[in-house]
């Protein structure tokens, strides 16, 4: 629980544009997760670091960090492994490794589908249902400029976002852009 709190404080700092404190809270949370033996949380926090790094313009480091999230010490749950693979897929796309990105995205999707029910996933991954797994597949395809796969995945998942207008608008915009680019 303490590691989850560290993640939350990191997210708050990141949302306020405070990169240093955001990374510091990730480090603290990572230490707590390591001490608790929570391999899924260790992987998650490493994945978040990869996300921050990618968003700050360092895709090579983001890819290496996402790879570390996949190799967290111990057995990852399918949901945690899925998210780590998705982070690696996004970073691989950003460095131009499109085939690798596609393979990682497909692996991420397959892993997520192995834990379709909320009780099968770590608490902080409550949202990784089959709809979100399909959106992740579409998002990675979009990042890799695989317009056909992006269109198919986003189009299939979009109806599942009816109760989430902001998310629906974001992915609908992505879908329309992918259609233009195709």
For each residue, the residues with C-beta under 8 A, 3 or more apart:
1: 4 5
2: 5 6 29 32 36
3: 6 7 29 30 32 33 36 38 41 45
4: 1 7 8 29 41 123 124
5: 1 2 8 9 29
6: 2 3 9 10 25 26 28 29 30 32 45
7: 3 4 10 11 25 26 29 41 44 45 48 124
8: 4 5 11 12
9: 5 6 12 13 21 25 29
10: 6 7 13 14 21 22 23 24 25 26 29 48
11: 7 8 14 15 22 48
12: 8 9 15 16
13: 9 10 16 18 19 21 22 25
14: 10 11 17 18 19 22 52
15: 11 12
16: 12 13
17: 14
18: 13 14 21 22
19: 13 14 22 23 52 56
20: 23 24
21: 9 10 13 18 24 25
22: 10 11 13 14 18 19 25 26 52
23: 10 19 20 26 27 49 52
24: 10 20 21 27 28
25: 6 7 9 10 13 21 22 28 29
26: 6 7 10 22 23 29 30 45 48 49 52
27: 23 24 30 31
28: 6 24 25 31 32
29: 2 3 4 5 6 7 9 10 25 26 32 33 41 45
30: 3 6 26 27 33 34 42 45 46
31: 27 28 34 35
32: 2 3 6 28 29 35 36
33: 3 29 30 36 38 41 42 44 45
34: 30 31 37 38 42
35: 31 32
36: 2 3 32 33 41
37: 34 74
38: 3 33 34 41 42
39: 42 43 72 73 74 75 76 80
40: 43 44 72 76 77 79 80 122
41: 3 4 7 29 33 36 38 44 45 122 124
42: 30 33 34 38 39 45 46 72 73
43: 39 40 46 47 69 70 72 76 80 81 83 84
44: 7 33 40 41 47 48 69 80 83 122 124 125
45: 3 6 7 26 29 30 33 41 42 48 49
46: 30 42 43 49 50 65 66 68 69 72 84
47: 43 44 50 51 65 66 69 83 84 87
48: 7 10 11 26 44 45 51 52
49: 23 26 45 46 52 53 65
50: 46 47 53 54 62 63 65 66 69 87 88 91
51: 47 48 54 55 62 87 90
52: 14 19 22 23 26 48 49 55 56
53: 49 50 56 58 61 62 65
54: 50 51 58 59 62 87 90 91 94
55: 51 52
56: 19 52 53
57:
58: 53 54 61 62
59: 54 62 63 91 94 95
60: 63 64 95
61: 53 58 64 65
62: 50 51 53 54 58 59 65 66 87 90 91 94
63: 50 59 60 66 67 88 91 92 94 95 97
64: 60 61 67 68
65: 46 47 49 50 53 61 62 68 69 87 91
66: 46 47 50 62 63 69 70 84 87 88 90 91
67: 63 64 70 71 88
68: 46 64 65 71 72
69: 43 44 46 47 50 65 66 72 83 84 87 88
70: 43 66 67 76 81 84 85 88
71: 67 68
72: 39 40 42 43 46 68 69 76 80 84
73: 39 42
74: 37 39
75: 39
76: 39 40 43 70 72 80 81 84
77: 40 80 81 115 120 121 122
78: 81 82 111 112 114 115 120
79: 40 82 83 111 112 115 120 121 122 125 128
80: 39 40 43 44 72 76 77 83 84 122 125
81: 43 70 76 77 78 84 85 111
82: 78 79 85 86 108 109 111 112 115 128 133 136
83: 43 44 47 69 79 80 86 87 108 125 128
84: 43 46 47 66 69 70 72 76 80 81 87 88
85: 70 81 82 88 89 104 105 107 108 111
86: 82 83 89 90 104 105 108 136 139 140
87: 47 50 51 54 62 65 66 69 83 84 90 91
88: 50 63 66 67 69 70 84 85 91 92 104
89: 85 86 92 93 100 101 102 104 105 108 140 143 144
90: 51 54 62 66 86 87 93 94 101 139 140 143
91: 50 54 59 62 63 65 66 87 88 94 95
92: 63 88 89 95 97 98 100 101 104 144
93: 89 90 96 97 98 101 140 143 144 145
94: 54 59 62 63 90 91 143
95: 59 60 63 91 92
96: 93
97: 63 92 93 100 101
98: 92 93 101 102 144 145 146
99: 102 103
100: 89 92 97 103 104
101: 89 90 92 93 97 98 104 105 140 143 144
102: 89 98 99 105 106 140 141 144 146 149
103: 99 100 106 107
104: 85 86 88 89 92 100 101 107 108 140
105: 85 86 89 101 102 108 109 136 137 140 141 144
106: 102 103 109 110 137
107: 85 103 104 110 111
108: 82 83 85 86 89 104 105 111 112 133 136 137 140
109: 82 105 106 112 113 133 134 136 137
110: 106 107 113 114
111: 78 79 81 82 85 107 108 114 115
112: 78 79 82 108 109 115 116 128 130 132 133 136
113: 109 110 116 130 133
114: 78 110 111
115: 77 78 79 82 111 112 120 121 128
116: 112 113 120 129 130
117: 120 121
118: 121 126 129
119:
120: 77 78 79 115 116 117
121: 77 79 115 117 118 125 126 128
122: 40 41 44 77 79 80 125
123: 4 126
124: 4 7 41 44
125: 44 79 80 83 121 122 128
126: 118 121 123
127: 132
128: 79 82 83 112 115 121 125 132 133
129: 116 118 132 133
130: 112 113 116 133 134 160
131: 134 135 157 160 161
132: 112 127 128 129 135 136 157
133: 82 108 109 112 113 128 129 130 136 137
134: 109 130 131 137 138 153 156 157 160
135: 131 132 138 139 153 154 157 161 171
136: 82 86 105 108 109 112 132 133 139 140
137: 105 106 108 109 133 134 140 141 149 153
138: 134 135 141 142 149 150 151 152 153 154 157 171 174 175
139: 86 90 135 136 142 143 150 174
140: 86 89 90 93 101 102 104 105 108 136 137 143 144
141: 102 105 137 138 144 146 147 149 150 153
142: 138 139 145 146 147 150 154 174 177 178
143: 89 90 93 94 101 139 140
144: 89 92 93 98 101 102 105 140 141
145: 93 98 142 181
146: 98 102 141 142 149 150
147: 141 142 150 151 178 179 181 182
148: 151 152 182
149: 102 137 138 141 146 152 153
150: 138 139 141 142 146 147 153 154 174 175 178
151: 138 147 148 154 155 175 178 179 182
152: 138 148 149 155 156
153: 134 135 137 138 141 149 150 156 157
154: 135 138 142 150 151 157 158 171 174 175 178
155: 151 152 158 175
156: 134 152 153
157: 131 132 134 135 138 153 154 160 161 171
158: 154 155 161 168 171 172 175
159: 162
160: 130 131 134 157
161: 131 135 157 158 164 167 168 171
162: 159 168
163:
164: 161 167 168
165: 168 169
166: 169 170
167: 161 164 170 171
168: 158 161 162 164 165 171 172
169: 165 166 172 173
170: 166 167 173 174
171: 135 138 154 157 158 161 167 168 174 175
172: 158 168 169 175 176
173: 169 170 176 177
174: 138 139 142 150 154 170 171 177 178
175: 138 150 151 154 155 158 171 172 178 179
176: 172 173 179 180
177: 142 173 174 180 181
178: 142 147 150 151 154 174 175 181 182
179: 147 151 175 176 182
180: 176 177
181: 145 147 177 178
182: 147 148 151 178 179
